[in-house]
Structures are given as structure tokens and as C-alpha cells.
Amino acid sequence: MNRIFPILIFSMLLLSVTSSGKTKIKLFNGNDLTGWYAYEPGQGRYENPLELFAVDHHLIRLFGSKPGYLMTKQLFSDFELSVQFRWNTDTSAYEHKSNFRNSGVMYLIPESATDELWPKGYQFQIKEGGTGDFILLQNVSLNVNGVVVEPGKSVTAIRFSDAEKPVGRWNKLVIISNRNKITHVLNGKIVNEGVNPTEHKGRILLQYEGFPIDFRNVEIKLKH
């Protein structure tokens, strides 16, 4: 009994029911990367993602000399995903030589999608001076502002509002996917919205594009 009790407490912390009746799941437990795998070109898939990235002080820290990502093993539909992110300004970490820091959170990556840079799905773009755009990858589509975005390898639907905080400060993004509607929220403000996506269920991905970035409080709320 003494051995079982701590396990039950841990499970309750990871999985809870909100006041709205939704199930909330912590996709990142703050200690390791259970439930995720990592990928980088050349080396391929890492079943132990800590061989590629790091967890430090309850943060997911993405850095290194090559682009790559973390991907959930589980698929989700009809969800509200919230993620906090901050650009890591530590000069000892590898930094891409470019004018604007760039990363993103992908979602609705179908089970059939192959590991590559970047797989099929939708992206909430995180970009210095331009956070909140839709990036539609590998021929997914969406109707934005009454116009169907034509499928392509990588197509951008520009955000209609800005709410980004300065480099070094924490930002909170929320992605709401309700079957036929996707909403991007940044720091409490709706910055982009679209309807009639061609994908409705998939995995979650945290991008690393060569610019050190930290993530924390990665949580998802699911409808019953």
C-alpha cells in the first residue's frame, strides 16, 4: 500500500478535471520527457529524447547545432493546448546566425505522417516579431478570413493581431481546436483563426530551428 499511494498521487497531478468538465493532462511533468520522442535529420528518432534535448529546473530546453523536434506519442482531437515559451538568451548555447529567432508548436500531425523537417500538420509559428501565424505544412489546408488557403509544402496565413512579449520574457500561447475551427491565442489575445481544417486529430510537436528556446507548463484540456 505504501508503494502504491505515491503513484496514485502522481497520476492525479498529471490528469485532472477542470471546473468546465474538461480533462486536463500535463504533457510535460516537469522532470523528464515521458510521453515524447525526439527527432533530428541524419540521426533520426530518439526514443530517449534526453539524448538530444534537456530538462533543467522544470523547463524543456531545446538547443544544439541541428534543427529537430520533440513529438508526443499520443494523438489528440478537440482540445485546448497551452504552452509557455521563452527565448533562451544564454550565449553558451548554440545560436543560429539569422536576423530573427524562429520556432513553433505544431499540432494535428496525423498518425500517418513520417518524421521529417517538417511533418504534415499545422503550426503556431513562434518568430521574433511575428508570433501567431498559421504555417500549413505538407498539403493541409484551412479557411482563413473566408478564403481557403491553397495546400502546399509550407504555406503561411498571417496573424491579424500582435501580442508578443520582448525576447527573454515568458509568453503563453493557446491553441483551441474544436473539430471545424482552430483559434490561436497569444498572451490572452486572439491573433489568428481559421475554419474547416483538413486534419482533425494528431500529435503535438515542439520545434527547434537552431535558436535556443525554453518551454514549460505544456498542458492540454480535452472534452469528455
C-alpha contacts under 8 A as a table, 3 or more apart, distances in Angstrom:
res1	aa1	res2	aa2	distance
1	M	4	I	5.17
1	M	5	F	6.27
2	N	5	F	5.56
2	N	6	P	7.44
3	R	6	P	6.39
3	R	7	I	7.30
4	I	7	I	5.35
4	I	8	L	6.44
5	F	8	L	5.21
5	F	9	I	6.41
6	P	9	I	5.07
6	P	10	F	6.18
7	I	10	F	5.08
7	I	11	S	6.24
8	L	11	S	5.13
8	L	12	M	6.30
9	I	12	M	5.14
9	I	13	L	6.43
10	F	13	L	5.21
10	F	14	L	6.52
11	S	14	L	5.21
11	S	15	L	6.08
12	M	15	L	5.21
12	M	16	S	6.08
13	L	16	S	6.79
13	L	26	K	7.99
14	L	24	K	7.87
14	L	25	I	5.60
14	L	26	K	5.04
14	L	27	L	7.86
14	L	29	N	6.94
15	L	23	T	7.01
15	L	24	K	5.72
15	L	25	I	4.77
15	L	26	K	6.71
16	S	23	T	5.80
16	S	24	K	5.22
16	S	25	I	6.74
17	V	21	G	5.99
17	V	22	K	5.63
17	V	23	T	4.51
17	V	24	K	5.79
18	T	21	G	5.33
18	T	22	K	5.35
18	T	23	T	6.25
18	T	24	K	6.56
19	S	22	K	7.40
21	G	223	K	7.53
21	G	224	H	7.34
22	K	221	K	5.92
22	K	222	L	5.42
22	K	223	K	4.96
22	K	224	H	6.10
23	T	221	K	5.37
23	T	222	L	5.06
23	T	223	K	6.47
23	T	224	H	6.91
24	K	219	E	6.89
24	K	220	I	5.65
24	K	221	K	4.27
24	K	222	L	6.37
25	I	219	E	5.66
25	I	220	I	5.31
25	I	221	K	6.31
26	K	29	N	6.10
26	K	217	N	7.44
26	K	218	V	6.16
26	K	219	E	4.48
26	K	220	I	6.55
27	L	35	G	7.37
27	L	218	V	5.52
27	L	219	E	5.40
27	L	220	I	7.00
28	F	31	N	7.80
28	F	32	D	7.46
28	F	33	L	6.53
28	F	34	T	7.52
28	F	216	R	7.47
28	F	217	N	6.81
28	F	218	V	5.54
28	F	219	E	7.22
29	N	32	D	6.63
29	N	33	L	7.47
29	N	34	T	7.74
30	G	55	V	7.65
30	G	57	H	7.96
30	G	58	H	4.37
30	G	59	L	6.53
30	G	60	I	7.96
30	G	216	R	7.61
30	G	217	N	7.90
31	N	55	V	6.66
31	N	56	D	7.93
31	N	58	H	5.89
32	D	50	L	7.88
32	D	55	V	6.14
33	L	36	W	5.66
33	L	37	Y	7.74
33	L	49	P	6.72
33	L	50	L	7.21
33	L	55	V	7.65
35	G	72	T	5.85
35	G	73	K	5.81
35	G	74	Q	7.40
36	W	47	E	7.88
36	W	49	P	7.01
36	W	70	L	6.30
36	W	71	M	5.36
36	W	72	T	4.40
36	W	73	K	5.68
37	Y	45	R	7.05
37	Y	46	Y	5.82
37	Y	47	E	5.11
37	Y	48	N	6.32
37	Y	49	P	5.14
37	Y	70	L	5.68
37	Y	71	M	5.44
37	Y	72	T	6.54
37	Y	73	K	7.04
38	A	45	R	5.77
38	A	46	Y	4.95
38	A	47	E	6.72
38	A	48	N	7.26
38	A	49	P	4.68
38	A	52	L	6.94
38	A	53	F	7.93
38	A	68	G	7.34
38	A	69	Y	5.64
38	A	70	L	4.49
38	A	71	M	6.23
39	Y	43	Q	7.55
39	Y	44	G	5.35
39	Y	45	R	4.46
39	Y	46	Y	5.92
39	Y	49	P	7.97
39	Y	68	G	5.44
39	Y	69	Y	5.46
39	Y	70	L	6.59
39	Y	71	M	7.94
39	Y	115	D	7.33
40	E	43	Q	5.92
40	E	44	G	5.31
40	E	45	R	6.80
40	E	66	K	7.09
40	E	67	P	6.36
40	E	68	G	4.33
40	E	69	Y	6.79
41	P	44	G	5.51
41	P	66	K	7.93
41	P	67	P	7.70
41	P	68	G	7.07
41	P	116	E	7.15
41	P	117	L	7.55
44	G	115	D	7.90
45	R	115	D	7.89
46	Y	49	P	5.42
46	Y	51	E	7.12
46	Y	52	L	7.50
48	N	51	E	5.95
49	P	52	L	5.53
49	P	53	F	6.16
49	P	54	A	7.96
49	P	70	L	7.34
50	L	53	F	5.01
50	L	54	A	5.39
50	L	55	V	7.50
51	E	54	A	7.86
53	F	60	I	7.74
53	F	61	R	6.30
53	F	62	L	5.44
53	F	63	F	6.62
53	F	64	G	7.90
54	A	60	I	6.07
54	A	61	R	5.18
54	A	62	L	6.74
55	V	58	H	6.33
55	V	59	L	5.45
55	V	60	I	4.75
55	V	61	R	5.89
56	D	59	L	5.24
56	D	60	I	6.72
56	D	61	R	7.01
58	H	216	R	7.12
59	L	214	D	6.29
59	L	215	F	5.82
59	L	216	R	5.19
60	I	214	D	5.52
60	I	215	F	5.01
60	I	216	R	6.19
61	R	212	P	7.38
61	R	213	I	6.15
61	R	214	D	4.65
61	R	215	F	6.63
62	L	208	Y	6.13
62	L	212	P	5.64
62	L	213	I	5.48
62	L	214	D	6.25
63	F	93	A	6.47
63	F	94	Y	6.34
63	F	208	Y	7.07
63	F	210	G	6.77
63	F	211	F	6.77
63	F	212	P	4.64
63	F	213	I	6.91
64	G	67	P	7.51
64	G	93	A	7.08
64	G	94	Y	5.47
64	G	210	G	6.77
64	G	212	P	7.59
65	S	94	Y	6.03
65	S	95	E	7.90
65	S	210	G	6.54
66	K	209	E	7.54
66	K	210	G	6.17
67	P	207	Q	7.95
67	P	208	Y	5.33
67	P	209	E	4.58
67	P	210	G	5.29
68	G	117	L	7.32
68	G	207	Q	6.42
68	G	208	Y	5.20
68	G	209	E	6.66
69	Y	205	L	6.61
69	Y	206	L	5.58
69	Y	207	Q	4.65
69	Y	208	Y	5.44
70	L	205	L	5.50
70	L	206	L	5.17
70	L	207	Q	6.75
71	M	203	R	6.90
71	M	204	I	5.79
71	M	205	L	4.40
71	M	206	L	6.61
72	T	75	L	7.46
72	T	203	R	5.71
72	T	204	I	5.42
72	T	205	L	6.46
73	K	203	R	6.82
74	Q	202	G	7.82
74	Q	203	R	5.96
75	L	108	L	7.85
75	L	110	P	7.80
75	L	111	E	7.46
75	L	201	K	6.42
75	L	202	G	4.49
75	L	203	R	4.42
75	L	204	I	7.47
76	F	79	F	6.96
76	F	108	L	7.36
76	F	201	K	5.45
76	F	202	G	5.32
76	F	203	R	6.17
76	F	204	I	7.99
77	S	108	L	7.55
77	S	177	S	7.22
77	S	178	N	7.75
77	S	179	R	7.31
77	S	200	H	6.05
77	S	201	K	4.50
77	S	202	G	6.71
77	S	222	L	7.69
78	D	176	I	7.73
78	D	177	S	5.26
78	D	178	N	4.66
78	D	179	R	5.72
78	D	200	H	7.69
78	D	201	K	7.77
78	D	222	L	6.38
78	D	223	K	6.54
79	F	175	I	7.91
79	F	176	I	5.94
79	F	177	S	5.35
79	F	178	N	6.59
79	F	220	I	6.50
79	F	221	K	5.51
79	F	222	L	4.79
79	F	223	K	6.74
80	E	174	V	6.76
80	E	175	I	5.66
80	E	176	I	4.43
80	E	177	S	6.37
80	E	220	I	5.53
80	E	221	K	5.03
80	E	222	L	6.72
81	L	174	V	5.48
81	L	175	I	5.07
81	L	176	I	6.42
81	L	218	V	7.51
81	L	219	E	5.88
81	L	220	I	4.31
81	L	221	K	6.43
82	S	172	K	6.98
82	S	173	L	5.72
82	S	174	V	4.37
82	S	175	I	6.50
82	S	217	N	7.45
82	S	218	V	5.90
82	S	219	E	5.40
82	S	220	I	6.24
83	V	172	K	5.74
83	V	173	L	5.44
83	V	174	V	6.52
83	V	215	F	6.97
83	V	216	R	6.52
83	V	217	N	5.80
83	V	218	V	4.62
83	V	219	E	6.64
84	Q	170	W	6.45
84	Q	171	N	5.49
84	Q	172	K	4.34
84	Q	173	L	6.30
84	Q	215	F	5.61
84	Q	216	R	5.30
84	Q	217	N	5.98
84	Q	218	V	6.90
85	F	170	W	5.63
85	F	171	N	5.41
85	F	172	K	6.48
85	F	173	L	7.97
85	F	213	I	7.09
85	F	214	D	5.58
85	F	215	F	4.49
85	F	216	R	6.51
86	R	167	V	7.20
86	R	168	G	5.81
86	R	169	R	5.81
86	R	170	W	4.79
86	R	171	N	6.35
86	R	213	I	5.90
86	R	214	D	5.28
86	R	215	F	6.63
87	W	167	V	5.97
87	W	168	G	5.41
87	W	169	R	7.53
87	W	211	F	7.79
87	W	212	P	6.34
87	W	213	I	4.46
87	W	214	D	6.20
88	N	168	G	6.59
88	N	211	F	8.00
88	N	212	P	5.18
88	N	213	I	4.81
88	N	214	D	6.11
89	T	168	G	6.60
89	T	212	P	7.36
90	D	93	A	5.81
91	T	94	Y	7.33
91	T	95	E	7.49
93	A	212	P	6.68
94	Y	210	G	7.31
94	Y	211	F	7.26
94	Y	212	P	6.84
95	E	210	G	6.15
95	E	211	F	5.19
95	E	212	P	6.39
96	H	101	R	7.99
96	H	210	G	5.00
96	H	211	F	5.47
98	S	101	R	7.24
100	F	127	K	6.83
100	F	128	E	5.42
100	F	129	G	7.65
101	R	127	K	5.68
101	R	128	E	5.19
101	R	211	F	5.87
102	N	125	Q	7.80
102	N	126	I	5.87
102	N	127	K	4.37
102	N	128	E	6.45
102	N	209	E	6.28
102	N	210	G	7.88
102	N	211	F	6.49
103	S	125	Q	6.45
103	S	126	I	4.92
103	S	127	K	6.11
103	S	207	Q	5.44
103	S	208	Y	5.73
103	S	209	E	5.58
103	S	211	F	7.34
103	S	213	I	7.95
104	G	123	Q	6.27
104	G	124	F	5.63
104	G	125	Q	4.46
104	G	126	I	4.57
104	G	127	K	7.55
104	G	206	L	6.35
104	G	207	Q	5.19
104	G	208	Y	7.62
105	V	123	Q	5.53
105	V	124	F	5.23
105	V	125	Q	6.59
105	V	126	I	7.39
105	V	204	I	7.36
105	V	205	L	5.71
105	V	206	L	4.86
105	V	207	Q	6.04
106	M	109	I	7.29
106	M	121	G	6.66
106	M	122	Y	5.42
106	M	123	Q	4.11
106	M	124	F	6.20
106	M	204	I	5.72
106	M	205	L	4.82
106	M	206	L	6.45
106	M	207	Q	7.44
107	Y	121	G	6.12
107	Y	122	Y	5.46
107	Y	123	Q	6.33
107	Y	202	G	6.40
107	Y	203	R	5.74
107	Y	204	I	4.50
107	Y	205	L	6.25
108	L	121	G	5.47
108	L	122	Y	6.28
108	L	199	E	6.21
108	L	200	H	6.24
108	L	201	K	5.10
108	L	202	G	3.78
108	L	203	R	5.55
108	L	204	I	6.77
109	I	113	A	6.58
109	I	119	P	7.17
109	I	120	K	5.76
109	I	121	G	4.49
109	I	122	Y	7.17
109	I	199	E	7.85
109	I	201	K	7.19
109	I	202	G	4.30
109	I	203	R	4.87
109	I	204	I	6.78
110	P	113	A	5.44
110	P	120	K	7.15
110	P	121	G	7.09
110	P	199	E	7.28
110	P	201	K	6.34
110	P	202	G	4.44
110	P	203	R	6.56
111	E	202	G	6.31
111	E	203	R	7.36
113	A	119	P	6.16
113	A	120	K	5.81
114	T	119	P	6.34
114	T	120	K	7.89
115	D	118	W	7.58
115	D	119	P	6.04
116	E	119	P	5.35
118	W	137	L	7.18
119	P	137	L	6.84
119	P	138	Q	6.76
120	K	137	L	5.20
120	K	138	Q	4.68
120	K	139	N	7.26
120	K	140	V	7.06
121	G	136	L	6.43
121	G	137	L	5.43
121	G	138	Q	6.92
121	G	140	V	6.34
121	G	199	E	7.50
122	Y	134	F	6.89
122	Y	135	I	5.94
122	Y	136	L	5.03
122	Y	137	L	6.22
122	Y	140	V	7.43
123	Q	133	D	7.90
123	Q	134	F	5.69
123	Q	135	I	4.90
123	Q	136	L	6.49
123	Q	137	L	7.76
124	F	131	T	7.66
124	F	132	G	5.66
124	F	133	D	6.02
124	F	134	F	5.49
124	F	135	I	6.70
124	F	175	I	7.79
124	F	184	H	7.12
125	Q	130	G	7.77
125	Q	131	T	5.55
125	Q	132	G	5.39
125	Q	133	D	5.27
125	Q	134	F	6.32
125	Q	135	I	6.53
126	I	130	G	7.01
126	I	131	T	4.52
126	I	132	G	6.50
126	I	133	D	7.95
127	K	130	G	4.97
127	K	131	T	4.86
128	E	131	T	6.59
128	E	167	V	7.59
129	G	164	E	7.32
130	G	133	D	7.10
130	G	162	D	7.52
130	G	164	E	7.84
131	T	159	R	7.83
131	T	162	D	7.34
131	T	163	A	7.97
131	T	164	E	6.46
132	G	158	I	7.71
132	G	159	R	5.54
132	G	162	D	7.59
132	G	184	H	6.54
132	G	185	V	7.63
132	G	186	L	7.01
132	G	191	V	6.01
132	G	192	N	6.54
133	D	156	T	6.72
133	D	157	A	5.83
133	D	158	I	4.78
133	D	159	R	4.62
133	D	191	V	7.98
133	D	192	N	6.81
134	F	156	T	5.68
134	F	157	A	4.99
134	F	158	I	6.50
134	F	159	R	7.16
134	F	192	N	7.45
135	I	154	S	6.49
135	I	155	V	5.61
135	I	156	T	4.64
135	I	157	A	6.48
136	L	139	N	7.07
136	L	140	V	5.82
136	L	141	S	6.49
136	L	151	P	7.55
136	L	152	G	7.58
136	L	153	K	7.67
136	L	154	S	5.61
136	L	155	V	5.05
136	L	156	T	6.30
136	L	157	A	7.89
137	L	140	V	6.02
137	L	152	G	6.80
137	L	153	K	5.32
137	L	154	S	4.59
137	L	155	V	6.55
138	Q	151	P	7.51
138	Q	152	G	5.98
138	Q	153	K	4.40
138	Q	154	S	6.41
139	N	151	P	4.31
139	N	152	G	4.62
139	N	153	K	5.80
139	N	154	S	7.71
140	V	151	P	5.68
140	V	152	G	7.43
140	V	197	P	7.40
140	V	198	T	5.84
140	V	199	E	7.07
141	S	148	V	7.15
141	S	149	V	5.74
141	S	150	E	6.40
141	S	151	P	5.35
141	S	197	P	5.79
141	S	198	T	5.70
142	L	148	V	5.79
142	L	149	V	5.57
142	L	194	G	6.07
142	L	195	V	5.94
142	L	196	N	5.67
142	L	197	P	4.64
142	L	198	T	6.85
143	N	146	G	5.92
143	N	147	V	5.22
143	N	148	V	4.10
143	N	149	V	5.91
143	N	194	G	5.36
143	N	195	V	5.08
143	N	196	N	5.98
143	N	197	P	7.19
144	V	147	V	5.31
144	V	148	V	6.27
144	V	149	V	6.87
144	V	157	A	7.30
144	V	193	E	6.54
144	V	194	G	4.52
144	V	195	V	6.62
145	N	193	E	7.86
145	N	194	G	7.03
149	V	155	V	7.81
149	V	157	A	7.48
150	E	155	V	7.87
151	P	155	V	7.16
152	G	155	V	5.97
158	I	192	N	7.70
159	R	162	D	7.43
159	R	191	V	5.51
159	R	192	N	4.89
160	F	191	V	5.63
160	F	192	N	5.89
161	S	190	I	7.38
161	S	191	V	4.67
161	S	192	N	7.23
162	D	191	V	6.31
163	A	186	L	5.95
163	A	187	N	6.31
163	A	189	K	6.65
163	A	191	V	7.48
164	E	171	N	7.02
164	E	186	L	7.03
164	E	187	N	7.32
165	K	169	R	6.30
165	K	170	W	7.34
165	K	171	N	6.35
166	P	169	R	5.93
171	N	186	L	7.31
171	N	187	N	6.12
172	K	186	L	5.90
172	K	187	N	5.10
172	K	188	G	7.79
173	L	184	H	7.31
173	L	185	V	5.61
173	L	186	L	4.54
173	L	187	N	6.23
173	L	188	G	7.99
174	V	184	H	6.04
174	V	185	V	4.92
174	V	186	L	6.42
175	I	182	I	7.07
175	I	183	T	5.80
175	I	184	H	5.01
175	I	185	V	6.37
176	I	181	K	7.88
176	I	182	I	5.55
176	I	183	T	5.07
176	I	184	H	6.71
177	S	180	N	7.56
177	S	181	K	5.91
177	S	182	I	4.57
177	S	183	T	6.67
178	N	181	K	5.26
178	N	182	I	6.43
179	R	182	I	7.86
179	R	196	N	7.98
179	R	197	P	7.92
179	R	200	H	5.79
180	N	195	V	5.41
180	N	196	N	4.74
180	N	197	P	6.20
180	N	200	H	7.81
181	K	193	E	7.48
181	K	194	G	5.81
181	K	195	V	4.24
181	K	196	N	6.20
181	K	197	P	7.11
182	I	193	E	5.72
182	I	194	G	5.33
182	I	195	V	6.16
182	I	197	P	7.75
183	T	190	I	7.12
183	T	191	V	7.98
183	T	192	N	6.03
183	T	193	E	4.43
183	T	194	G	6.58
184	H	190	I	5.89
184	H	191	V	5.76
184	H	192	N	5.04
184	H	193	E	6.06
185	V	188	G	5.99
185	V	189	K	5.27
185	V	190	I	4.31
185	V	191	V	5.65
185	V	192	N	7.20
186	L	189	K	5.26
186	L	190	I	6.39
186	L	191	V	6.51
190	I	193	E	7.68
194	G	197	P	7.66
197	P	200	H	6.91
199	E	202	G	7.75
208	Y	211	F	6.74
208	Y	212	P	7.44
208	Y	213	I	7.52
215	F	218	V	7.42
